Structures are given as C-alpha cells and as structure tokens.
C-alpha cells in the first residue's frame, strides 16, 4: 500500500459518478493508503451515504461533512493534515486508470513538483485565462504517448461567450523554452523521454508533496471562491517548484467526464479566474 492520501471533493455530481470514481480507486495497481471524502455544502446527504457504502472496501476511508460550502479551497486546507507525504487531490469528474497512482508517485518521489494531466500554458499577454489547454493524446484518439494542445480564445467581456477551439501543435521555440529535459534525466530514465511538460497551472486535480502545499497558504489568498488551482500553481512556480503535465500511457490516464455539470464555466467565475491571473502576473 502506498504512502499517499487521495482527497476527493463531492458537491453536485450524481451518485453513479461517485461510484465510478470509488471503483477506479479500488482497483489501482498501487492503492492509496487513505481516501478522504469532502462533502462541503452539499444539498443533502445523498452523496455522503453513497460514499459510506464503500467503507468496507478501503482500510482507511474517512470523510468530512458540513452544511457550509468551503468552496474549492476546503479540500486543500484539509490536505494540510494528511498523514502522508504524498497527496493526490481529484475533482469528482476525474476517473483514474489502474496505474494512475503508481505513475504519479514515481514522478513525485523523484521530483518536488506539482503534477497533473490537464493544464494551461498562458498566452503571451498573461493577463487572462486564454492560452493553450494541455491534455493527453488519448483524449483525441491518438494512440501514442504525449500531449495535445487546444487554443482557447475567450472574450470574457462579451454577453455571449464564444469558445474558439483550435487544435494546434505547440510552437517549437516554445517547447525549447518551457521544457528542460536535461533537468529531468533521472525521471526520463524510468518514464521515457519528453514525459513532463512545464505548464503555468493545472486543472481537474493535482498531485504534490505535502511540503509543497504550505506555499498555497503562506500569503493571503486573493479569493476563496475559485481558482485554488491557479493560486497554488503560480505561487509554487514563484518558489521554484515546477508545475508539470504528465504525458501518460493509456493505463496511467486520468479521464475527464463532467457530463456538462460544471461550477467554474460561468461568466462570473471566468472573470474571477482572470482577476487571479492578473493579481499574480500583471
């Protein structure tokens, strides 16, 4: 059993998605030592009761429940008390394949970093959420190890938000600037060349050493409503802790599937996330 705590945040997704996530954790080739469920501000106990049905399947399954919505930051506050050095925080719409924890730990044990499979490289202006969205090749049916890129140009000040998505390769000069393979030689021996890609921030879930988490709370948070992923990653980079997207094999993937139920895609939340980026980079 691994020395890792997996922290899950459940809020407004259906029960069958919770069960899918728990089943995926149960059949990990490297099982987590602790599984913690956060039920903060849920409308009732339906999701909590569904979570507790898995208690006899995991040796250390625990939960925290409150009628107060601690927003996304609550799970990271809880993570400060985790009894393990390695922590994986997953959204409730991310489903790990069987080797996900195994591969994640192989990286974290060799490199003090913030790690994920979905992330963003900000555009040249670095003033809003526009930029390249980074995701595994398997999401677009490319049966090879690697990452793909999707440029999102969002007019945050338009009444009708228009997501202009263009799949394109990362410019070669940008790769050379952002990816420092020589620094990753120890990891590359085990994980294969070009496994890690530097990004600005992650989404959908993050993995890290507990010692890195304190950076998130070293200074006052600009907001607790959203953007904990942006705040954590941009603060980590300022402290020379790199933020990486992992190029996984199929068996290591963290699959996404929110069924159109999202809490961060509203115009109000997009504005707030842009304000966070401006706070750090303007």
C-alpha positions in Angstrom: 0.0 0.0 0.0 1.3 3.4 -1.0 2.1 6.3 1.3 -0.4 8.5 -0.4 -3.6 10.2 0.6 -6.3 10.7 -2.0 -8.7 13.6 -1.3 -12.0 13.8 -3.2 -14.4 16.7 -3.3 -18.1 15.8 -3.9 -20.7 18.5 -4.5 -23.2 18.3 -7.3 -22.5 15.2 -9.4 -24.8 12.2 -9.5 -24.2 9.1 -7.3 -23.2 6.9 -10.2 -20.2 9.2 -10.9 -19.1 8.9 -7.3 -19.3 5.1 -7.6 -17.3 5.2 -10.8 -14.5 7.1 -9.0 -14.5 4.9 -6.0 -14.3 1.8 -8.2 -11.4 3.2 -10.1 -9.5 3.9 -6.8 -10.3 0.4 -5.5 -8.6 -1.3 -8.5 -5.5 0.8 -8.5 -2.3 -1.2 -9.1 -0.8 0.9 -6.3 -3.7 1.5 -3.9 -3.9 4.7 -1.8 -3.3 4.3 2.0 -6.0 6.9 2.8 -9.1 8.0 0.9 -10.8 11.2 2.3 -14.1 12.5 1.0 -15.1 16.1 1.3 -18.8 16.9 1.4 -18.9 20.6 1.9 -22.2 22.5 1.2 -24.0 19.5 -0.4 -27.7 20.0 -0.6 -28.3 16.7 1.3 -26.6 13.5 2.5 -27.2 11.5 -0.7 -23.6 11.6 -1.8 -22.2 11.1 1.7 -24.4 8.0 2.1 -23.2 6.6 -1.2 -19.6 7.2 -0.2 -20.0 5.4 3.1 -21.2 2.3 1.3 -17.6 1.8 0.2 -16.2 1.8 3.8 -15.7 -2.0 3.9 -13.7 -1.8 0.7 -11.0 0.5 1.9 -8.8 0.2 5.0 -8.7 3.9 5.7 -11.8 5.7 4.3 -12.8 8.9 6.1 -15.0 11.9 5.4 -15.7 15.4 6.5 -19.2 16.9 6.1 -20.5 20.4 6.6 -23.6 22.4 5.6 -21.2 25.3 5.0 -19.6 25.5 1.5 -15.9 25.9 2.0 -15.5 26.2 -1.8 -12.7 24.5 -3.6 -10.1 25.7 -1.1 -11.5 23.5 1.7 -10.0 20.3 0.4 -6.5 21.9 0.4 -7.0 23.1 4.0 -7.8 19.5 4.9 -4.8 18.2 3.0 -2.5 20.1 5.4 -3.5 17.4 8.0 -2.8 14.4 5.7 -0.7 11.8 7.4 1.3 11.0 4.3 4.0 13.0 2.4 2.3 12.5 -1.0 -1.2 13.8 -1.7 -3.5 13.5 -4.7 -6.5 15.8 -4.9 -9.1 14.8 -7.5 -12.2 16.5 -8.8 -15.4 14.4 -8.7 -15.4 14.2 -12.6 -11.9 12.6 -13.0 -11.6 8.8 -13.2 -8.1 7.2 -12.8 -7.0 4.2 -14.8 -5.3 1.4 -12.9 -1.7 2.7 -12.9 -2.5 6.4 -12.3 -1.3 6.4 -8.7 1.7 4.2 -9.4 2.9 6.6 -12.2 2.1 9.7 -10.2 4.2 8.5 -7.2 7.1 7.6 -9.5 7.4 11.2 -10.5 6.7 12.8 -7.1 9.4 10.6 -5.4 12.0 11.9 -7.8 10.9 15.5 -8.2 9.4 18.1 -5.9 6.7 19.4 -8.3 3.0 19.9 -8.8 1.8 17.3 -11.2 -1.3 16.8 -13.3 -2.6 15.7 -16.7 -4.7 18.7 -17.7 -3.2 22.2 -17.6 -2.8 25.6 -19.2 0.0 27.5 -20.8 -0.9 31.2 -20.7 -0.7 33.2 -23.8 1.8 35.9 -24.4 -0.3 38.6 -22.7 -0.5 36.5 -19.5 -3.5 38.7 -18.4 -6.4 36.3 -18.6 -7.4 32.6 -19.0 -6.6 32.4 -22.7 -3.8 30.1 -23.7 -3.1 26.6 -24.7 -5.0 23.8 -22.9 -2.8 20.8 -22.5 -4.3 17.3 -22.4 -3.3 13.7 -23.1 -3.2 12.5 -26.7 -5.6 9.7 -25.9 -8.4 12.2 -25.4 -8.3 12.8 -29.2 -7.9 9.2 -30.1 -4.2 9.5 -30.8 -2.9 6.1 -29.7 0.5 7.4 -28.8 2.0 8.7 -25.6 2.1 12.5 -25.5 0.1 15.7 -25.1 -2.1 17.7 -27.4 -2.9 21.4 -27.3 -6.1 23.4 -27.7 -6.0 27.2 -28.0 -8.9 28.9 -26.3 -9.7 32.5 -27.1 -12.5 33.6 -24.7 -13.9 37.1 -24.9 -14.7 37.5 -21.1 -16.5 40.8 -21.7 -18.9 39.5 -24.3 -22.5 38.9 -23.4 -22.3 35.7 -25.4 -19.1 33.8 -24.5 -17.6 32.2 -27.6 -15.1 29.4 -27.1 -12.9 29.3 -30.2 -11.1 26.0 -30.0 -8.3 25.3 -32.4 -6.2 22.2 -32.1 -2.6 23.0 -32.9 0.9 21.9 -32.0 3.0 23.8 -29.6 5.4 26.1 -31.4 8.9 24.5 -31.4 10.6 27.5 -29.9 8.1 27.5 -27.0 8.9 23.8 -26.3 12.6 24.6 -26.0 11.9 27.5 -23.7 9.4 25.7 -21.5 10.7 22.1 -21.3 14.1 21.5 -19.8 14.7 17.8 -20.5 18.2 17.8 -19.1 16.9 18.6 -15.7 14.6 15.6 -15.9 17.2 13.0 -16.8 16.6 11.0 -13.7 12.9 10.8 -14.4 13.3 10.3 -18.1 15.2 7.0 -17.5 12.1 5.5 -15.9 9.3 7.3 -17.6 10.5 7.8 -21.1 11.7 10.9 -23.0 9.6 14.0 -23.0 7.3 12.8 -20.3 7.0 16.1 -18.4 5.9 19.4 -19.9 6.1 22.7 -18.0 2.8 24.5 -17.7 1.5 27.5 -15.9 -1.3 25.9 -13.9 -3.3 22.7 -13.7 -7.0 21.8 -13.6 -9.1 18.8 -12.7 -6.8 17.6 -10.0 -3.3 17.9 -8.7 -0.7 15.7 -7.1 2.1 17.0 -4.9 4.3 16.6 -1.8 2.7 17.8 1.4 5.7 20.0 2.0 4.8 22.0 -1.2 1.3 22.6 0.0 2.3 25.2 2.6 3.2 27.6 -0.2 -0.5 27.9 -1.0 -1.2 29.4 2.4 2.0 31.3 3.0 0.3 34.6 1.9 -3.2 35.9 2.0 -5.5 34.3 -0.6 -6.9 36.8 -3.2 -10.2 34.9 -3.1 -11.6 31.6 -1.8 -14.5 31.3 -4.3 -12.5 29.8 -7.1 -9.0 29.5 -8.6 -7.2 27.5 -5.9 -5.6 25.6 -8.8 -4.3 28.8 -10.3 -3.1 30.2 -7.0 -1.3 27.1 -5.9 0.5 26.6 -9.2 1.5 30.2 -9.7 2.8 30.5 -6.1 4.7 27.2 -6.5 6.4 28.5 -9.6 7.5 31.7 -7.8 9.1 29.4 -5.3 10.9 27.4 -8.0 8.7 24.4 -7.7 7.8 23.4 -11.3 4.3 22.6 -12.5 4.1 19.7 -14.9 1.6 18.0 -17.2 2.4 14.3 -17.5 2.3 12.5 -20.9 0.8 9.2 -19.7 0.3 5.8 -21.3 -3.3 4.7 -21.6 -3.2 2.7 -18.4 -2.0 5.8 -16.4 -4.6 8.2 -17.6 -6.9 10.3 -15.5 -10.0 10.5 -17.6 -12.3 13.5 -17.6 -16.1 13.4 -17.8 -18.2 16.1 -16.1 -21.4 15.4 -18.1 -21.8 19.2 -18.6 -22.1 19.8 -14.9 -19.5 22.5 -14.0 -19.1 25.1 -11.4 -16.3 27.1 -13.0 -17.5 27.9 -16.5 -19.9 30.7 -15.7 -19.0 34.2 -16.9 -18.7 35.4 -13.2 -16.2 32.6 -12.4 -14.2 33.2 -15.6 -13.9 36.8 -14.6 -12.7 35.9 -11.1 -10.1 33.4 -12.5 -8.9 36.1 -14.9 -8.6 38.5 -11.9 -6.4 35.9 -10.1 -4.0 35.7 -13.0 -3.8 39.4 -13.2 -3.1 39.5 -9.5 0.0 37.3 -9.9 1.3 38.2 -13.3 0.4 41.8 -14.1 
